[in-house]
Amino acid sequence: MQTRLMTNHNETRLTAILSMGLLVLMAFSLIIGELNISIINSLKSILNNNSTLESIVFEEIRLPRTLLAVLIGASLGLSGAALQGMVRNPLAEPGVIGVSSSAALGAVIVFYFGLSAVFPMALPLGGIAGALLAVVFLYLLTGKNSSMLTLILAGVAVSSLAAALTALALNLSPNPYASLEIFFWLMGSLAERSFTHVWLILLPTLLGWWLMLKGRRDLDVLSLGEDTAQSLGVNLAKLNRRIILGVALAVGSAVSVSGGIGFVGLVVPHLLRPYVGYQPGRLLICSALGGAILLLAADMLVRLIPTQQELKIGVLTALLGAPFFLHLILKSRREWLS
């Protein structure tokens, strides 16, 4: 009982710290850039219908970009933690196991056939459909065997297939400029996004969050093993469907707007897991906040790095996350040999 109270206290304290850190970063994201602006002055100008350079930059560029970084980062962090809890493997992550690349493929198909110009919701729907197919395929491939090797091999297969089909779409595209646009979009970025993109993904994103968070208690029980979870009344089939659909909605929506941004869902849960007593259900909210912080910090960094062309945020997260992923594999290998 005392251990449980300590875990509750640690989770509450960590959630409070991450929430405060996120609010501080959001304020800095709105202020810092090539043009330093005042939040108060910008809000006053907007409320008074007085269009100034500060208010336009704040309303049309900084605010939607900041909100998208929070929404997408939280989706990736939460999805990574939920997938890891579902398959009981710390290496499960939307980017590593091919969910993000499949969501990108769905969005590319929508781009390719011009459906997004006719029906704006086609873009997130395409991403959601691609992510859903990938998660279902992975779950069917791995089954009850959630070993690291099986998961990685299945993820490589899904990623390779999605990458091949994406390359095929680029190769067959009749417009070379459209192919170039899709290529750069696949690198992942939050530049040139507006409130249209925020409203486009808000509903499916929130629905995905709700589905994943609804299963947080069952994920804690599942960590004891499938037989134990079933004996305690957990409906595993229902829990898996809920997590799969939640991940598909959240990751599919995120990728359809931002492009490929990987490793957020791998790094954040791994760093925060020791502070919540290694309980996957308690990790969900903290991972969502941590993912939002990580992606927002990365977005601020690419905006401040003095390069001729803004660095793609997906490139930055890959440069940070790939060595971390390699470290986790080597760590797991040492544990096997010991």
C-alpha positions as CSV (number, residue, x, y, z in Angstrom):
1,M,0.0,0.0,0.0
2,Q,2.8,2.4,0.9
3,T,4.6,1.6,-2.4
4,R,1.4,2.4,-4.3
5,L,1.0,5.7,-2.5
6,M,4.6,6.6,-3.3
7,T,4.0,5.7,-7.0
8,N,0.9,7.9,-7.1
9,H,2.8,10.8,-5.5
10,N,5.7,10.4,-8.0
11,E,3.2,10.3,-11.0
12,T,1.4,13.4,-9.7
13,R,4.7,15.3,-9.1
14,L,6.1,14.3,-12.5
15,T,2.9,15.3,-14.3
16,A,3.0,18.7,-12.5
17,I,6.6,19.3,-13.4
18,L,6.1,18.3,-17.1
19,S,3.0,20.5,-17.3
20,M,4.8,23.5,-16.0
21,G,7.8,22.8,-18.3
22,L,5.4,22.5,-21.3
23,L,3.7,25.9,-20.5
24,V,7.1,27.6,-20.2
25,L,8.3,26.1,-23.5
26,M,5.0,27.2,-25.2
27,A,5.6,30.7,-24.1
28,F,9.1,30.7,-25.4
29,S,8.0,29.2,-28.7
30,L,5.5,32.0,-29.2
31,I,8.1,34.7,-28.4
32,I,11.4,33.5,-29.9
33,G,12.2,33.5,-33.6
34,E,13.6,35.8,-36.3
35,L,11.2,38.4,-35.0
36,N,10.9,38.6,-31.2
37,I,7.4,39.5,-30.3
38,S,5.3,40.2,-27.2
39,I,2.5,37.9,-26.4
40,I,0.5,40.5,-24.5
41,N,0.8,43.2,-27.3
42,S,-0.1,40.6,-29.9
43,L,-3.2,39.5,-28.0
44,K,-4.2,43.2,-27.5
45,S,-3.9,43.8,-31.2
46,I,-5.9,40.7,-32.1
47,L,-8.7,41.6,-29.7
48,N,-8.8,45.2,-31.0
49,N,-8.8,44.0,-34.6
50,N,-5.6,46.0,-35.1
51,S,-3.4,44.1,-37.6
52,T,0.2,44.7,-36.8
53,L,3.3,42.7,-37.9
54,E,3.5,41.2,-34.4
55,S,-0.1,40.1,-34.3
56,I,0.0,38.6,-37.8
57,V,3.2,36.6,-37.0
58,F,1.7,35.5,-33.7
59,E,-1.8,34.5,-35.0
60,E,-0.9,33.1,-38.4
61,I,2.5,31.5,-37.8
62,R,3.7,31.1,-34.2
63,L,0.4,30.0,-32.5
64,P,-0.7,27.3,-34.9
65,R,2.9,25.9,-35.1
66,T,3.2,25.8,-31.4
67,L,-0.2,24.1,-31.0
68,L,0.6,21.5,-33.7
69,A,4.0,20.7,-32.0
70,V,2.1,20.1,-28.7
71,L,-0.6,18.0,-30.4
72,I,1.7,15.9,-32.5
73,G,4.4,15.5,-29.9
74,A,1.8,14.3,-27.3
75,S,0.3,11.9,-29.8
76,L,3.7,10.3,-30.6
77,G,4.7,10.1,-27.0
78,L,1.4,8.7,-25.9
79,S,1.2,6.2,-28.8
80,G,4.7,4.9,-28.0
81,A,3.9,4.3,-24.4
82,A,0.6,2.7,-25.2
83,L,2.2,0.4,-27.8
84,Q,4.9,-0.6,-25.5
85,G,2.4,-1.4,-22.8
86,M,0.2,-3.4,-25.2
87,V,3.0,-5.7,-26.6
88,R,5.1,-5.5,-23.3
89,N,8.2,-4.4,-25.3
90,P,10.1,-1.2,-24.6
91,L,11.2,-0.9,-28.3
92,A,7.7,-0.6,-29.7
93,E,7.3,2.9,-31.2
94,P,5.3,4.2,-34.2
95,G,8.4,5.1,-36.2
96,V,10.5,2.0,-35.4
97,I,7.8,-0.6,-36.1
98,G,6.6,1.1,-39.3
99,V,3.3,2.7,-38.2
100,S,4.5,6.3,-39.1
101,S,5.8,5.2,-42.5
102,S,2.5,3.5,-43.2
103,A,0.6,6.5,-42.2
104,A,2.8,8.6,-44.4
105,L,2.1,6.2,-47.3
106,G,-1.7,6.7,-46.7
107,A,-1.2,10.5,-46.8
108,V,1.0,10.2,-50.0
109,I,-1.7,8.2,-51.8
110,V,-4.1,11.0,-50.9
111,F,-1.6,13.6,-52.3
112,Y,-1.0,11.5,-55.4
113,F,-4.6,11.2,-56.5
114,G,-5.4,14.8,-55.5
115,L,-8.1,13.9,-53.0
116,S,-6.9,16.4,-50.4
117,A,-7.7,19.3,-52.8
118,V,-11.3,18.0,-53.2
119,F,-11.9,16.8,-49.7
120,P,-9.7,18.3,-46.9
121,M,-10.5,15.5,-44.4
122,A,-9.1,13.0,-46.9
123,L,-5.5,13.8,-45.8
124,P,-5.9,12.8,-42.1
125,L,-8.2,9.9,-43.1
126,G,-5.5,8.6,-45.4
127,G,-2.9,8.8,-42.7
128,I,-5.3,7.1,-40.2
129,A,-6.1,4.3,-42.7
130,G,-2.3,3.6,-43.3
131,A,-1.5,3.6,-39.6
132,L,-4.5,1.3,-38.8
133,L,-3.4,-1.2,-41.4
134,A,0.1,-1.2,-40.1
135,V,-0.8,-1.7,-36.4
136,V,-3.3,-4.5,-37.3
137,F,-0.7,-6.2,-39.6
138,L,2.0,-6.0,-36.8
139,Y,-0.4,-7.4,-34.2
140,L,-1.3,-10.3,-36.5
141,L,2.4,-11.0,-37.3
142,T,3.7,-10.9,-33.7
143,G,0.7,-12.5,-32.1
144,K,1.4,-13.5,-28.5
145,N,5.1,-13.5,-29.2
146,S,6.2,-10.0,-28.2
147,S,9.9,-10.7,-28.2
148,M,12.2,-7.8,-29.4
149,L,13.4,-9.8,-32.4
150,T,9.9,-10.6,-33.7
151,L,8.7,-7.0,-33.2
152,I,11.7,-5.5,-35.0
153,L,11.6,-7.9,-37.9
154,A,7.9,-7.3,-38.3
155,G,8.5,-3.5,-38.1
156,V,11.3,-3.7,-40.7
157,A,8.9,-5.6,-43.0
158,V,6.1,-3.1,-42.7
159,S,8.5,-0.1,-43.0
160,S,10.1,-1.6,-46.1
161,L,6.8,-2.3,-47.8
162,A,5.5,1.2,-47.0
163,A,8.8,2.8,-48.2
164,A,8.7,0.8,-51.4
165,L,5.1,1.8,-52.2
166,T,5.9,5.4,-51.3
167,A,8.8,5.4,-53.7
168,L,6.6,3.8,-56.4
169,A,4.1,6.6,-56.0
170,L,6.9,9.2,-56.3
171,N,8.4,7.4,-59.3
172,L,5.0,7.3,-61.1
173,S,4.0,10.8,-60.3
174,P,3.5,12.7,-63.6
175,N,4.4,16.0,-62.0
176,P,8.1,16.3,-60.9
177,Y,7.3,19.3,-58.7
178,A,4.7,17.4,-56.8
179,S,7.2,14.6,-56.3
180,L,9.7,17.0,-54.9
181,E,7.1,18.5,-52.6
182,I,6.1,15.1,-51.3
183,F,9.8,14.2,-50.8
184,F,10.4,17.2,-48.6
185,W,7.1,16.6,-46.7
186,L,8.2,13.1,-45.8
187,M,11.2,14.5,-43.9
188,G,8.8,16.0,-41.3
189,S,8.2,19.6,-40.6
190,L,5.9,22.0,-38.9
191,A,6.8,25.0,-41.1
192,E,4.1,26.8,-43.1
193,R,1.3,25.2,-41.1
194,S,-1.9,27.1,-40.1
195,F,-5.0,26.8,-38.0
196,T,-6.5,24.8,-40.9
197,H,-4.2,22.0,-40.0
198,V,-4.9,22.3,-36.3
199,W,-8.7,22.0,-36.8
200,L,-8.1,19.2,-39.4
201,I,-6.5,16.8,-36.9
202,L,-8.0,18.0,-33.6
203,L,-11.0,15.7,-33.4
204,P,-9.4,12.4,-34.5
205,T,-6.4,13.2,-32.3
206,L,-8.5,13.8,-29.2
207,L,-10.5,10.7,-29.9
208,G,-7.3,8.7,-30.3
209,W,-6.0,10.0,-26.9
210,W,-9.3,9.1,-25.2
211,L,-9.2,5.5,-26.5
212,M,-5.6,5.0,-25.3
213,L,-6.1,6.7,-21.9
214,K,-9.2,4.7,-21.3
215,G,-7.2,1.5,-21.2
216,R,-4.5,2.8,-18.8
217,R,-5.7,0.6,-15.8
218,D,-5.9,-2.5,-17.9
219,L,-2.4,-1.9,-19.2
220,D,-1.1,-1.9,-15.7
221,V,-2.8,-5.3,-15.1
222,L,-1.5,-6.6,-18.5
223,S,2.1,-6.0,-17.4
224,L,1.6,-9.0,-15.0
225,G,0.9,-11.3,-17.9
226,E,-2.0,-12.2,-20.2
227,D,-3.2,-15.1,-18.0
228,T,-3.2,-13.0,-14.9
229,A,-4.9,-10.1,-16.7
230,Q,-7.7,-12.3,-17.9
231,S,-8.2,-13.8,-14.5
232,L,-8.6,-10.3,-13.1
233,G,-11.3,-9.5,-15.6
234,V,-9.4,-7.7,-18.4
235,N,-10.9,-8.2,-21.8
236,L,-7.6,-8.4,-23.8
237,A,-9.3,-8.4,-27.3
238,K,-11.2,-5.2,-26.4
239,L,-8.1,-3.6,-24.9
240,N,-6.0,-4.4,-28.0
241,R,-8.7,-3.0,-30.4
242,R,-8.9,0.2,-28.3
243,I,-5.1,0.7,-28.3
244,I,-4.8,-0.1,-32.0
245,L,-7.5,2.2,-33.1
246,G,-6.3,5.0,-30.7
247,V,-2.7,4.7,-32.1
248,A,-4.0,4.7,-35.7
249,L,-6.2,7.9,-35.1
250,A,-3.4,9.8,-33.2
251,V,-0.4,8.8,-35.3
252,G,-2.3,8.9,-38.6
253,S,-3.6,12.4,-38.0
254,A,-0.1,13.6,-36.8
255,V,1.8,12.2,-39.8
256,S,-0.8,13.5,-42.3
257,V,0.0,17.0,-41.2
258,S,3.7,16.9,-40.1
259,G,5.2,14.2,-42.3
260,G,7.6,11.6,-40.8
261,I,8.8,12.4,-37.3
262,G,10.4,9.4,-35.6
263,F,11.7,8.2,-32.3
264,V,9.7,10.6,-30.1
265,G,7.6,7.7,-28.9
266,L,10.7,5.6,-28.2
267,V,12.9,8.1,-26.3
268,V,10.2,9.8,-24.1
269,P,8.6,6.7,-22.5
270,H,12.1,5.1,-21.9
271,L,13.3,8.2,-20.0
272,L,10.2,8.6,-17.9
273,R,9.4,5.0,-17.1
274,P,11.6,4.8,-14.0
275,Y,9.7,7.7,-12.4
276,V,6.3,6.0,-12.5
277,G,7.3,2.7,-11.1
278,Y,7.5,0.9,-14.5
279,Q,3.7,0.8,-14.7
280,P,2.6,1.3,-18.3
281,G,-0.8,2.8,-17.5
282,R,0.8,5.5,-15.3
283,L,3.3,6.3,-18.1
284,L,0.7,7.4,-20.6
285,I,-0.1,10.9,-19.5
286,C,3.5,11.6,-18.6
287,S,4.7,10.4,-22.0
288,A,2.1,12.6,-23.7
289,L,3.5,15.7,-21.9
290,G,7.1,14.6,-22.4
291,G,6.5,14.0,-26.2
292,A,5.0,17.5,-26.5
293,I,8.0,19.0,-24.7
294,L,10.5,17.1,-26.8
295,L,8.9,18.0,-30.2
296,L,8.3,21.6,-29.2
297,A,11.9,21.9,-28.1
298,A,13.1,20.3,-31.3
299,D,10.9,22.7,-33.4
300,M,12.3,25.7,-31.5
301,L,15.8,24.4,-32.2
302,V,15.3,24.0,-36.0
303,R,13.9,27.6,-36.1
304,L,16.9,29.0,-34.3
305,I,19.7,27.1,-36.0
306,P,21.2,29.6,-38.5
307,T,20.9,27.6,-41.8
308,Q,20.1,28.8,-45.3
309,Q,17.1,26.5,-45.4
310,E,15.2,25.5,-42.2
311,L,16.3,22.1,-41.0
312,K,13.5,19.5,-41.1
313,I,12.4,18.5,-37.7
314,G,12.1,14.8,-38.7
315,V,15.8,14.9,-39.6
316,L,16.7,16.3,-36.2
317,T,14.6,13.7,-34.2
318,A,16.2,10.9,-36.3
319,L,19.7,12.2,-35.6
320,L,18.9,12.2,-31.8
321,G,16.8,9.1,-31.7
322,A,18.8,6.6,-33.9
323,P,21.8,6.5,-31.5
324,F,19.4,6.1,-28.6
325,F,17.7,3.2,-30.3
326,L,21.0,1.6,-30.9
327,H,21.9,2.0,-27.3
328,L,18.7,0.3,-26.2
329,I,19.4,-2.7,-28.5
330,L,23.0,-3.1,-27.2
331,K,21.7,-2.8,-23.6
332,S,19.1,-5.5,-24.3
333,R,21.8,-7.7,-25.9
334,R,24.0,-7.4,-22.8
335,E,21.0,-8.4,-20.7
336,W,20.4,-11.5,-22.8
337,L,24.1,-12.6,-22.6
338,S,24.3,-12.0,-18.8
